[in-house]
Amino acid sequence: MEDEERTHCDAHFQEELESLKTSVARLISLLEQTLRNTFGEGPSNNPVTFNQILTITQPEERMSKYG
């Protein structure tokens, strides 16, 4: 039963993680768009680009910390 609960918990964690990644990517895109609109995209302006690297603890590592 514990394995089944852990599997369910891991699956839920992965779903939440993917949702969070999607939300962060959307926010970064909106921020880039806002900055481009604010500063313009003329030939003399370099486009603003943000590289976001997400370092996230793997579920196994996170779970072992709590139990």
DSSP file (Angstrom, degrees, kcal/mol; ACC not computed):
  #  RESIDUE AA STRUCTURE BP1 BP2  ACC     N-H-->O    O-->H-N    N-H-->O    O-->H-N    TCO  KAPPA ALPHA  PHI   PSI    X-CA   Y-CA   Z-CA
    1    1 A M     >        0   0    0      0, 0.0     4,-2.3     0, 0.0     5,-0.2   0.000 360.0 360.0 360.0 -38.7    0.0    0.0    0.0
    2    2 A E  H  >  +     0   0    0      1,-0.2     4,-2.8     2,-0.2     5,-0.2   0.905 360.0  52.1 -61.3 -41.1    2.9    2.4    0.8
    3    3 A D  H  > S+     0   0    0      1,-0.2     4,-2.6     2,-0.2    -1,-0.2   0.896 109.4  49.9 -61.8 -39.8    4.3    1.9   -2.7
    4    4 A E  H  > S+     0   0    0      2,-0.2     4,-2.3     1,-0.2    -1,-0.2   0.912 112.5  46.6 -65.8 -42.6    1.0    2.7   -4.3
    5    5 A E  H  X S+     0   0    0     -4,-2.3     4,-2.7     2,-0.2    -2,-0.2   0.906 113.1  49.3 -64.6 -42.0    0.7    5.9   -2.2
    6    6 A R  H  X S+     0   0    0     -4,-2.8     4,-3.0     2,-0.2    -2,-0.2   0.906 110.5  50.3 -64.9 -41.4    4.2    6.9   -3.0
    7    7 A T  H  X S+     0   0    0     -4,-2.6     4,-2.4     2,-0.2    -2,-0.2   0.920 112.4  47.2 -61.5 -44.0    3.6    6.2   -6.7
    8    8 A H  H  X S+     0   0    0     -4,-2.3     4,-2.4     2,-0.2    -2,-0.2   0.918 113.2  48.6 -63.3 -43.7    0.5    8.4   -6.6
    9    9 A C  H  X S+     0   0    0     -4,-2.7     4,-2.6     2,-0.2    -2,-0.2   0.910 111.7  49.2 -62.9 -43.7    2.3   11.1   -4.7
   10   10 A D  H  X S+     0   0    0     -4,-3.0     4,-2.4     2,-0.2    -1,-0.2   0.900 111.3  49.7 -62.3 -41.7    5.2   11.0   -7.2
   11   11 A A  H  X S+     0   0    0     -4,-2.4     4,-2.2     2,-0.2    -2,-0.2   0.915 112.0  47.8 -64.3 -43.2    2.8   11.2  -10.1
   12   12 A H  H  X S+     0   0    0     -4,-2.4     4,-2.4     2,-0.2    -2,-0.2   0.911 110.8  51.8 -64.0 -41.9    1.0   14.2   -8.5
   13   13 A F  H  X S+     0   0    0     -4,-2.6     4,-2.6     1,-0.2    -2,-0.2   0.916 109.4  49.9 -60.0 -44.4    4.4   15.9   -7.8
   14   14 A Q  H  X S+     0   0    0     -4,-2.4     4,-2.5     2,-0.2    -1,-0.2   0.894 110.0  50.6 -63.2 -40.3    5.4   15.5  -11.5
   15   15 A E  H  X S+     0   0    0     -4,-2.2     4,-2.2     2,-0.2    -1,-0.2   0.929 112.7  46.0 -62.2 -45.0    2.1   16.9  -12.7
   16   16 A E  H  X S+     0   0    0     -4,-2.4     4,-2.4     2,-0.2    -2,-0.2   0.892 111.7  52.4 -64.4 -39.9    2.5   19.9  -10.4
   17   17 A L  H  X S+     0   0    0     -4,-2.6     4,-2.5     2,-0.2    -2,-0.2   0.921 109.9  47.5 -62.5 -45.5    6.2   20.3  -11.5
   18   18 A E  H  X S+     0   0    0     -4,-2.5     4,-2.2     2,-0.2    -1,-0.2   0.894 111.6  51.2 -63.6 -40.0    5.2   20.4  -15.2
   19   19 A S  H  X S+     0   0    0     -4,-2.2     4,-2.3     2,-0.2    -2,-0.2   0.909 110.6  48.9 -62.8 -42.1    2.4   22.9  -14.5
   20   20 A L  H  X S+     0   0    0     -4,-2.4     4,-2.7     2,-0.2    -2,-0.2   0.915 109.5  51.4 -64.2 -43.9    4.9   25.1  -12.7
   21   21 A K  H  X S+     0   0    0     -4,-2.5     4,-2.4     1,-0.2    -1,-0.2   0.910 110.7  49.3 -59.1 -42.7    7.4   24.9  -15.5
   22   22 A T  H  X S+     0   0    0     -4,-2.2     4,-2.2     2,-0.2    -1,-0.2   0.909 111.6  48.8 -63.9 -42.8    4.7   25.9  -18.0
   23   23 A S  H  X S+     0   0    0     -4,-2.3     4,-2.4     2,-0.2    -2,-0.2   0.910 111.7  48.6 -64.3 -42.7    3.7   28.8  -15.8
   24   24 A V  H  X S+     0   0    0     -4,-2.7     4,-2.5     2,-0.2    -2,-0.2   0.915 111.2  50.1 -64.4 -42.7    7.3   30.0  -15.4
   25   25 A A  H  X S+     0   0    0     -4,-2.4     4,-2.3    -5,-0.2    -1,-0.2   0.904 111.0  49.6 -62.2 -40.6    7.9   29.8  -19.2
   26   26 A R  H  X S+     0   0    0     -4,-2.2     4,-2.4     2,-0.2    -2,-0.2   0.912 111.3  48.9 -64.5 -42.8    4.7   31.8  -19.8
   27   27 A L  H  X S+     0   0    0     -4,-2.4     4,-2.4     2,-0.2    -2,-0.2   0.902 110.7  50.2 -63.8 -41.4    5.7   34.5  -17.4
   28   28 A I  H  X S+     0   0    0     -4,-2.5     4,-2.7     2,-0.2    -1,-0.2   0.917 110.5  50.4 -62.9 -42.7    9.2   34.7  -18.9
   29   29 A S  H  X S+     0   0    0     -4,-2.3     4,-2.5     1,-0.2    -2,-0.2   0.917 111.1  48.1 -61.5 -44.2    7.7   35.1  -22.4
   30   30 A L  H  X S+     0   0    0     -4,-2.4     4,-2.5     2,-0.2    -1,-0.2   0.894 111.6  50.4 -64.1 -39.4    5.3   37.8  -21.2
   31   31 A L  H  X S+     0   0    0     -4,-2.4     4,-2.6     2,-0.2    -2,-0.2   0.925 111.0  48.4 -64.0 -44.8    8.2   39.6  -19.5
   32   32 A E  H  X S+     0   0    0     -4,-2.7     4,-2.5     1,-0.2    -2,-0.2   0.919 112.4  49.2 -60.5 -43.4   10.3   39.4  -22.7
   33   33 A Q  H  X S+     0   0    0     -4,-2.5     4,-2.4     2,-0.2    -2,-0.2   0.914 111.3  49.4 -63.1 -43.2    7.4   40.7  -24.7
   34   34 A T  H  X S+     0   0    0     -4,-2.5     4,-2.3     2,-0.2    -2,-0.2   0.914 112.0  47.9 -62.5 -43.9    6.8   43.6  -22.3
   35   35 A L  H  X S+     0   0    0     -4,-2.6     4,-2.7     2,-0.2     5,-0.2   0.896 111.1  50.5 -66.0 -39.3   10.5   44.6  -22.4
   36   36 A R  H  X S+     0   0    0     -4,-2.5     4,-1.7     1,-0.2    -2,-0.2   0.921 112.8  46.8 -63.2 -42.2   10.6   44.4  -26.2
   37   37 A N  H  < S+     0   0    0     -4,-2.4    -2,-0.2     2,-0.2    -1,-0.2   0.871 114.5  48.1 -66.2 -36.3    7.5   46.6  -26.3
   38   38 A T  H  < S+     0   0    0     -4,-2.3    -2,-0.2    -5,-0.2    -1,-0.2   0.920 123.3  29.8 -70.0 -45.1    9.0   49.0  -23.8
   39   39 A F  H  < S-     0   0    0     -4,-2.7     3,-0.2     1,-0.2    -2,-0.2   0.498 108.2-127.8 -98.1  -5.1   12.4   49.4  -25.4
   40   40 A G     <  -     0   0    0     -4,-1.7    -1,-0.2    -5,-0.2    -2,-0.1   0.082   7.4-110.2  79.9 166.1   11.4   48.9  -29.0
   41   41 A E        +     0   0    0     -4,-0.1    -1,-0.2     6,-0.1    -4,-0.1  -0.092  58.4 146.7-126.4  33.6   12.8   46.5  -31.6
   42   42 A G    >   -     0   0    0     -3,-0.2     3,-1.5     1,-0.1    -3,-0.0  -0.130  65.7 -98.6 -66.1 168.6   14.5   48.9  -34.0
   43   43 A P  T 3  S+     0   0    0      0, 0.0    -1,-0.1     0, 0.0     0, 0.0   0.773 124.0  53.2 -61.4 -26.3   17.7   48.0  -35.8
   44   44 A S  T 3  S+     0   0    0      2,-0.1     2,-0.5     0, 0.0    -2,-0.0   0.599  97.0  80.7 -85.5  -9.1   19.8   49.8  -33.3
   45   45 A N  S <  S-     0   0    0     -3,-1.5     3,-0.0     3,-0.0    -5,-0.0  -0.830  74.1-139.4-100.6 131.4   18.2   47.9  -30.4
   46   46 A N        -     0   0    0     -2,-0.5    -4,-0.1     1,-0.1    -2,-0.1  -0.698  32.6-106.7 -81.7 137.4   19.3   44.4  -29.5
   47   47 A P        -     0   0    0      0, 0.0     2,-0.5     0, 0.0    -1,-0.1  -0.355  32.0-118.2 -63.5 144.4   16.4   42.1  -28.5
   48   48 A V        -     0   0    0    -16,-0.2     2,-0.4   -15,-0.0   -12,-0.1  -0.725  36.8-178.9 -84.9 126.9   16.2   41.4  -24.8
   49   49 A T        -     0   0    0     -2,-0.5     2,-0.5     2,-0.0     0, 0.0  -0.994  13.2-161.8-131.8 133.6   16.5   37.7  -24.1
   50   50 A F        -     0   0    0     -2,-0.4     2,-0.7   -22,-0.1   -18,-0.1  -0.953   5.8-156.3-113.6 129.3   16.4   35.9  -20.8
   51   51 A N        -     0   0    0     -2,-0.5     2,-0.6     2,-0.0    -2,-0.0  -0.918  13.3-167.6-104.5 114.1   17.8   32.5  -20.3
   52   52 A Q        -     0   0    0     -2,-0.7     2,-0.6     2,-0.0    -2,-0.0  -0.896   4.4-169.9-107.0 120.4   16.1   30.8  -17.4
   53   53 A I        -     0   0    0     -2,-0.6     2,-0.6     2,-0.0    -2,-0.0  -0.944   9.1-154.7-110.8 120.0   17.6   27.6  -16.1
   54   54 A L        -     0   0    0     -2,-0.6     2,-0.7     2,-0.0    -2,-0.0  -0.839   6.8-168.6 -97.5 120.8   15.5   25.7  -13.6
   55   55 A T        +     0   0    0     -2,-0.6     2,-0.4     2,-0.0    -2,-0.0  -0.933  16.4 176.9-107.0 112.3   17.4   23.5  -11.3
   56   56 A I        -     0   0    0     -2,-0.7     2,-0.1     0, 0.0    -2,-0.0  -0.953  32.1-114.4-124.0 134.4   14.9   21.4   -9.4
   57   57 A T        -     0   0    0     -2,-0.4    -2,-0.0     1,-0.1     0, 0.0  -0.399  39.2-110.1 -63.5 136.0   15.5   18.6   -6.9
   58   58 A Q     >  -     0   0    0      1,-0.1     4,-2.3    -2,-0.1     3,-0.4  -0.361  25.7-115.1 -66.2 148.4   14.4   15.2   -8.2
   59   59 A P  H  > S+     0   0    0      0, 0.0     4,-3.0     0, 0.0     5,-0.2   0.850 114.7  56.0 -56.0 -37.3   11.4   13.7   -6.5
   60   60 A E  H  > S+     0   0    0      1,-0.2     4,-1.9     2,-0.2     5,-0.1   0.915 110.4  44.8 -62.4 -42.3   13.4   10.8   -5.0
   61   61 A E  H  > S+     0   0    0     -3,-0.4     4,-1.0     2,-0.2    -1,-0.2   0.911 115.4  47.4 -66.6 -43.0   15.8   13.3   -3.3
   62   62 A R  H >X S+     0   0    0     -4,-2.3     4,-0.8     1,-0.2     3,-0.5   0.915 111.7  49.6 -66.5 -43.3   13.0   15.5   -2.1
   63   63 A M  H >X S+     0   0    0     -4,-3.0     3,-0.9     1,-0.2     4,-0.8   0.880 105.4  57.4 -64.5 -38.0   11.0   12.6   -0.7
   64   64 A S  H 3< S+     0   0    0     -4,-1.9     3,-0.3     1,-0.3    -1,-0.2   0.784  99.9  59.5 -67.1 -24.6   14.0   11.1    1.2
   65   65 A K  H << S+     0   0    0     -4,-1.0    -1,-0.3    -3,-0.5    -2,-0.2   0.809 112.0  39.3 -69.4 -28.8   14.4   14.4    3.1
   66   66 A Y  H <<        0   0    0     -3,-0.9    -1,-0.2    -4,-0.8    -2,-0.2   0.427 360.0 360.0-105.4  -0.2   10.9   14.1    4.5
   67   67 A G     <        0   0    0     -4,-0.8    -3,-0.2    -3,-0.3    -2,-0.1   0.382 360.0 360.0 167.2 360.0   10.6   10.5    5.3
